[in-house]
Amino acid sequence: MHEINMFDRDGALTLYGLSGSGADWLERYKLLINDGKTIVASPHKVYGPENNDIVLQLRKRNISKVILAGMSAILCVEAHMRTLLEQGFEVAVVKDATAGAKHPDLGDGYQAALVNFGYMGNAVLTTDEAVSAMA
């Protein structure tokens, strides 16, 4: 992540230098994200959303159900799930849109996260199931 400059931003309140920086949206998703309806919260600092404004943004829009996916299941996705659940949100995870690292000594982080998602979350879905549920 650091090698491709994923977190290199001048600041959470400016888009200066974002385009093409490695922290920008993938080109194929830009029209979907920049649609005027999608909420983009300030970046999280370590794992969870405790230091950003996602809870505020969701509450301002009366959103109570959240669908999570991401590239670090056992770290960021799980930390977001825990915080959002503690804040009273209903949380589902899309398992085939979530990844996790494998460590030679610690094991498969993705599989460990799936177990935790199942115990804590309101649902663990495939992409197809999540899309159907939103229809």
Protein Blocks (a to p, Z undefined) as FASTA:
>chain_A
ZZnommgcfbfkbcghkgonlpaccfklmmmmmnopaccddddfklmmmlmcklmmmmmn
opabdcdddjblklmmmmmmmmmmmnopacdddfklcccdddfklopfklmmmmmmmmmm
mbdcdfklmmmmmZZ
